[in-house]
Amino acid sequence: VQLQASGGGLVQPGGSLRLSCAVSGITFRINFMGWYRQAPGKQRELVASITPTSTSNYADSVKGRFTISRDNDKKTVYLQMNNLKPEDTAVYYCNARDPSNSRVFGPWGRGTQVTVSS
């Protein structure tokens, strides 16, 4: 499995970013996908997940501000992040996941850095 996350950057509080993750090495359309983040000194956490039929779920901390979506033709999963807050600062990663046990199938890679600061 190969996962390439991109789209991070520096944004002011209240701003928006759209992250993309290109996926290869798996049958993308049948896989559950997730966006995760890890802030300095904290454990990696799942912030948004999407099923093969595009049903989504969100962590309470991002609900109403983040939207996960997928394009099966492009084998890409997206994370639209609006109304960003300083506490959203983290390295963001995507991965394919098994929702029954929360295991992930790919390497974490470098992720993409999101920094929310004025």
N, C-alpha and C positions, 0 to 999 in steps of 0.2 A: 504494500500500500504506500502510495506517495501522496502527500498533502502539502500544498503550497498556499499559505495564508498571506494575504497582502491587504493594503488599504489603510493601515494604521498611520498615525501621525500625531502632531501636536494641535490641540484644539482648545478654544476657550470654553469655560463653563457655559452650558446652554447650546453649544454647537452640535454639529452632526458629523458622523463619519459612516462610510459604508465599507465593510470588510468583505473580502471575497476569499474563497478557498477552492482551488482547483484540485480535483481528486483523480487519481489514476491507480490502476492496479487492482481494482475491485469492480464488481458489478454495481455501479453507483446507484442505479434506480431502485434497487431492492434493499438498500442499506439505510438504517437509522443514522442520522448525523447529529453532531452536537458542536456548539461553540463553547469553549472553556476560557477561563482567564486565571492568571496567577499574578497577584500583586506581590511586591517585595515583602518577604517575611511571612507570607501567608500560603496556605495550601491552594492548590489548583481547584477551581470550582466550576461546575457546569452552570452556564448562564442561560442557554437556550438549546432546545433540541427539536428535531423535526423528523416525522415518520416518513416512510416511502410515499405515503399518500398526502404528504404536506400538512398533517396535523402538527401543531407546534405547542411547546410548553416553555415556560420561562421561570427563572428564579424570581422570587418576590422583589428582589432589589432592582430588577430591570423591567419588571412587568409594566406595560404601558409606554415604555420608552424605546425598547429594542424590538425589532422584528426579524425573525429568521425566515429565510425562504430558500428554495432550491430550483435549479434548472437542470433537469435530468439530461437534456440534449447536450448541454455544455459540461455536464459532470461537475457542477459548481454549486457550492452552498454560500449564501450571503448572510450578513448580519448588518441590518440598518440600525444605527444607533443615533437616537435623537435626545435632545435635552441632556447632554452629557454632564456628568458631575465629577468633581475631583476624585471621588472614591471609585470611579470607573477606571482610573489609571491602572494599567496592568499590561502584561503580555497576553495577547489573545491567540488561542489555538483552535483549530478544528480537528475533528476526528470522527471516524465511523465508530459506532458504539452498539453494544448489545444491551437493550433496555432491561432485560431480565436480570442482569447482574452488574450493569454499569461498566463492564469491561470495554476497553477500546481496542481497535484492531490495528492501528497504525502507529508509527513513531511520532513523537511530539514535535520534533523539528524546532525551528527557531521561533515560530509564531510571528506575530506582528505587534509592535509596540503601540499602545494607545496612551497618550499623555494628555490629561485634561488639566489645564492650568491657565491662569490669567497672567 
